[in-house]
Amino acid sequence: MKFRKTSLAAASTVVAALFTTAAAAETVAFLMPDQASTRYEQHDYPGFQAAMDELCADCTVIYQNANGDVALQQQQFNSVIAQGASVIVLDPVDSSAAAALVQIAHSQDVKVVAYDRPIPDVPADFYVSFDNEGIGRAIAQSLVDHLEDMGVEEGAGVLQINGSPTDAAAGLIRDGIDSALDNSIYVTLSEFDTPDWAPPKAQEWAAGQITRFGADIKGIVAANDGTGGGAIAALKAAGVDPLPPVTGNDATIAALQLIIAGDQYNTISKPSEIVAEAAAHVAMQLINGETPEATSTLYDTPSQLFVPAVVTQENIKAEIFDKGIQTAEEVCTGEYADACAELGIE
């Protein structure tokens, strides 16, 4: 496995380098895995559709979301092939099960662009994503550094909440978290693989660990904002005060509000539109019989991996609001207005 990362600052250059136009109108499918995270509906699909509209106004985009159902995604996959899709951008519900989908597509001369989550067992035609292992390492290292700055002593305990066991990207995030925690002065008290990335399942598990370990929990490394939010809900329900720092990933509006309020320590800003746009350019190159330029190789698949930024209270204004990723009108509502003002977010 080898890879070289691409910074978000260079994203526009990379996307421009991938630019091409379709020789003829084609059908492209954009198949997303679930609705547990709001990103697919609010950012990924709109970003992909907008890019396709610019690249090929006559092309048809079929968007479907499997809502966490492996069988449903297989039906959707077969359906878009039957509808004439020549390229399928696939974010798999189950990374292992997706290997069979790639084989089906290739048997019918349909190209597959793995998106967000890799497909380890059978190489897709291309893979576009953020650097998931780097994300895990970054959020965990950020927490470790914060605990050290707080004066938390060596040997103190943290909880680790991973993503779905059927998601290869979650496995990469877990590996990154492990690398940071294993090289830290802190001890992992317990860890959990969250089925389907479901926040209620993360909350239920965290509640049990709070009962088990109590004040020995000095921090929680959660693999995304949903699982982190579940952990925070469990801490509040148990009356824990002050809350230990909790990580996240995705920069959802709910997580940004929790960071502004001081309830969540960090998240990862990864504007999904950047990856969606890159996927659209790759799809058009494949349609035209061209070879997209890869800067990485992951699971024997040519890849483009983007490196996102860690966001805390210290840089949330610069990374999120000054860059226009979210607006104060969207985030600084109701009870969060005063806290936003204190951070200079207006």
C-alpha positions in Angstrom: 0.0 0.0 0.0 1.5 3.4 -0.9 0.1 6.9 -1.1 1.1 10.5 -1.5 -1.3 13.1 -0.1 -2.8 16.2 -1.8 -3.5 19.3 0.2 -6.8 21.0 0.0 -5.0 24.1 -1.0 -3.9 22.3 -4.2 -7.4 20.9 -4.8 -8.4 23.5 -7.4 -5.2 22.8 -9.3 -5.8 19.0 -9.2 -9.4 19.4 -10.3 -8.4 21.7 -13.1 -5.8 19.2 -14.3 -8.5 16.6 -14.5 -10.8 18.8 -16.6 -12.3 17.3 -19.7 -15.5 17.4 -21.6 -17.7 14.6 -22.7 -17.6 13.6 -26.4 -21.2 12.6 -26.1 -24.0 12.5 -23.6 -23.7 9.7 -21.1 -25.3 8.4 -18.0 -23.3 8.5 -14.7 -24.5 7.0 -11.5 -23.7 8.5 -8.0 -24.5 5.9 -5.4 -24.1 6.9 -1.7 -24.2 4.5 1.3 -26.4 6.0 4.0 -28.2 8.9 5.6 -26.7 8.5 9.0 -24.4 11.4 8.0 -26.1 14.5 6.4 -23.1 15.1 4.2 -24.2 12.9 1.3 -27.5 14.8 0.8 -26.2 18.2 1.7 -22.7 18.3 0.1 -21.5 15.3 -1.8 -24.4 14.9 -4.3 -25.0 18.6 -4.9 -21.2 19.0 -5.5 -21.1 16.1 -7.9 -24.2 17.3 -9.8 -22.9 20.8 -10.0 -19.6 19.6 -11.5 -21.4 17.3 -13.9 -23.6 20.2 -15.1 -20.5 22.2 -16.0 -18.7 19.3 -17.6 -21.5 17.7 -19.6 -24.8 19.5 -19.5 -26.4 16.8 -21.6 -25.2 13.9 -19.4 -27.7 12.2 -17.1 -26.8 11.8 -13.4 -28.7 9.1 -11.4 -28.4 9.7 -7.7 -29.5 7.0 -5.2 -28.8 6.5 -1.5 -28.8 2.9 0.0 -29.7 4.1 3.5 -27.3 1.6 5.1 -28.8 -1.4 3.3 -26.3 -3.7 1.5 -29.0 -5.5 -0.5 -30.7 -2.2 -1.5 -27.3 -0.9 -2.8 -26.8 -4.0 -4.9 -30.3 -3.5 -6.4 -29.5 0.1 -7.1 -26.2 -0.8 -8.7 -27.8 -3.4 -11.0 -30.6 -0.9 -11.8 -28.2 1.9 -12.9 -26.3 -0.5 -15.1 -29.7 -1.5 -16.7 -30.4 2.2 -17.2 -27.2 2.6 -19.2 -24.7 4.0 -16.8 -21.2 3.9 -18.3 -19.5 5.0 -15.0 -20.7 4.4 -11.5 -19.3 6.5 -8.6 -19.8 4.2 -5.6 -19.5 4.9 -1.9 -20.2 1.3 -0.6 -22.3 0.4 2.4 -20.1 -2.7 2.8 -16.6 -2.4 1.4 -16.2 -6.2 1.1 -19.5 -6.8 -0.5 -18.7 -4.0 -3.0 -16.0 -6.2 -4.6 -18.7 -8.3 -6.3 -20.3 -5.1 -7.6 -17.0 -4.0 -9.2 -16.7 -7.4 -10.9 -20.3 -7.2 -12.2 -19.6 -3.7 -13.6 -16.4 -4.7 -15.3 -18.0 -7.7 -16.9 -20.3 -5.3 -18.7 -17.6 -2.7 -19.5 -18.9 -0.3 -16.9 -16.2 1.8 -15.0 -16.3 2.1 -11.2 -15.0 5.1 -9.3 -14.7 4.2 -5.6 -15.7 7.2 -3.6 -14.9 8.1 0.1 -14.7 4.4 1.1 -12.2 2.2 -0.6 -12.9 -1.3 -2.0 -9.9 -3.4 -0.9 -10.6 -6.8 -2.4 -11.1 -5.9 -6.1 -9.4 -2.8 -7.6 -11.8 -0.2 -8.9 -10.9 2.0 -11.9 -10.1 4.9 -9.6 -10.5 6.0 -6.0 -11.2 9.5 -4.8 -11.3 10.4 -1.1 -9.8 12.2 1.8 -6.8 10.6 3.4 -8.8 8.6 6.0 -5.8 7.2 7.9 -4.4 10.7 8.1 -7.8 11.9 9.5 -7.8 9.3 12.3 -4.2 10.2 13.2 -4.9 13.9 13.1 -8.0 13.9 15.4 -6.3 11.5 17.9 -3.1 13.4 18.0 -4.9 16.7 18.4 -6.7 15.2 21.4 -3.4 13.8 22.8 -1.7 17.2 22.5 -4.7 18.9 24.2 -4.7 16.4 27.1 -1.0 17.1 27.6 -1.6 20.8 27.5 -4.3 20.3 30.1 -1.8 18.6 32.3 -3.5 15.2 32.2 -1.0 12.7 33.7 0.7 9.8 31.9 -1.3 6.6 32.0 -4.7 8.3 32.0 -7.5 6.6 30.0 -9.4 7.4 26.8 -12.2 5.7 25.0 -12.0 4.9 21.3 -15.2 4.9 19.2 -14.6 3.7 15.7 -16.8 3.7 12.6 -18.7 0.8 11.0 -16.9 -2.5 10.8 -18.1 -3.0 7.2 -16.6 0.3 6.0 -12.9 0.0 4.9 -12.5 3.8 5.3 -13.5 3.4 9.0 -10.8 0.8 9.3 -8.3 3.3 7.9 -9.5 6.0 10.3 -9.2 3.4 13.1 -5.6 2.6 12.1 -4.7 6.3 12.2 -6.3 6.7 15.6 -4.3 3.6 16.8 -1.1 5.0 15.6 -1.5 8.3 17.5 -2.8 6.7 20.7 -0.3 3.8 20.7 2.6 6.4 20.6 1.0 8.6 23.3 1.4 8.5 27.1 -2.3 7.6 27.5 -4.1 4.3 27.7 -7.1 3.1 25.7 -9.6 1.9 28.2 -11.9 0.3 25.7 -12.9 0.7 22.0 -16.0 0.0 19.9 -16.8 -0.5 16.3 -20.1 1.3 15.7 -22.5 -0.6 13.5 -23.6 1.5 10.5 -21.9 4.5 12.1 -25.2 4.9 14.0 -25.0 7.6 16.7 -27.6 5.9 19.0 -25.4 2.8 19.0 -22.3 4.9 19.9 -24.3 6.6 22.6 -25.5 3.3 24.1 -22.0 1.9 24.2 -20.5 5.1 25.6 -23.2 5.1 28.4 -22.0 1.7 29.4 -18.4 2.7 29.5 -19.2 5.8 31.6 -20.8 3.5 34.1 -17.8 1.2 34.0 -14.9 3.7 34.1 -16.5 7.0 35.4 -14.0 9.7 36.1 -11.1 7.6 34.7 -12.3 8.7 31.2 -10.1 11.7 30.4 -10.9 11.9 26.6 -12.9 10.2 23.9 -11.6 9.7 20.3 -14.7 9.3 18.1 -14.2 8.6 14.4 -16.9 11.1 13.2 -19.2 13.8 14.4 -22.2 11.4 14.7 -20.4 9.0 17.0 -18.8 11.9 18.8 -22.3 13.5 19.3 -23.6 10.2 20.6 -20.7 10.1 23.2 -21.4 13.7 24.2 -25.1 12.9 24.7 -24.2 9.9 26.9 -21.9 12.1 29.0 -24.5 14.7 29.5 -27.2 12.1 30.3 -24.8 10.8 33.0 -24.4 14.2 34.5 -20.6 14.4 33.7 -19.4 17.9 34.3 -17.0 19.1 33.0 -17.1 17.0 29.8 -13.9 15.4 28.8 -12.7 16.4 25.3 -14.4 14.5 22.5 -13.2 14.3 18.9 -15.2 14.2 15.6 -14.8 14.3 11.8 -17.0 15.8 9.0 -17.6 19.3 10.3 -21.4 18.9 10.4 -23.4 21.9 11.6 -24.3 20.1 14.8 -20.6 19.4 15.5 -19.6 22.9 14.8 -22.2 24.1 17.2 -20.9 21.7 19.9 -17.4 23.0 19.3 -18.5 26.6 19.6 -20.4 25.7 22.8 -17.3 23.9 24.2 -18.9 20.4 24.3 -16.8 18.9 21.5 -13.1 19.4 21.2 -12.4 19.0 17.5 -13.7 17.9 14.1 -12.2 17.6 10.6 -13.1 20.1 7.9 -13.3 18.2 4.7 -15.5 20.1 2.2 -17.1 17.1 0.4 -17.7 19.2 -2.7 -14.0 19.1 -3.5 -13.9 15.3 -3.6 -17.3 15.2 -5.4 -16.0 17.6 -8.1 -12.8 15.6 -8.5 -14.9 12.4 -8.9 -16.9 14.1 -11.7 -13.8 15.0 -13.6 -12.5 11.4 -13.2 -15.8 10.0 -14.4 -15.7 12.2 -17.5 -12.1 11.1 -18.3 -13.1 7.5 -18.0 -16.1 8.1 -20.4 -13.7 9.6 -22.9 -11.4 6.6 -22.7 -8.7 8.7 -20.9 -6.6 7.6 -17.9 -7.1 9.9 -14.9 -3.9 11.1 -13.3 -3.3 9.4 -9.9 -1.1 10.8 -7.2 -1.5 7.8 -4.9 -2.2 4.1 -5.0 -4.4 2.4 -2.4 -5.4 -1.2 -2.5 -3.9 -1.5 -6.0 -6.3 1.3 -7.1 -5.0 4.5 -8.7 -6.1 7.2 -6.2 -6.4 10.9 -5.4 -6.4 11.6 -1.6 -7.0 15.0 -0.2 -5.7 16.2 3.2 -8.2 18.0 5.4 -7.8 20.4 8.3 -8.4 19.7 12.1 -10.8 22.3 13.5 -11.0 23.4 17.1 -12.4 26.5 18.8 -9.0 28.2 18.1 -9.3 28.0 14.3 -13.0 27.4 13.7 -13.6 31.0 12.5 -10.6 30.9 10.0 -11.2 27.3 8.7 -15.0 27.3 8.5 -16.5 30.7 8.4 -13.8 32.8 6.8 -13.5 30.2 4.0 -17.2 30.2 3.4 -17.7 26.5 4.2 -20.5 27.4 6.6 -22.1 30.8 7.5 -22.9 32.3 10.8 -26.6 32.4 9.8 -26.6 28.6 9.5 -24.6 27.8 12.6 -24.9 30.6 15.1 -28.6 30.1 15.8 -30.5 30.4 19.1 -28.4 29.3 22.1 -25.2 29.4 20.1 -25.4 33.1 19.1 -23.6 34.4 22.2 -20.8 31.8 22.0 -20.3 32.6 18.3 -20.0 36.3 19.2 -17.3 35.5 21.8 -15.3 33.7 19.1 -15.7 36.6 16.7 -18.1 34.7 14.4 -20.7 37.1 13.2 
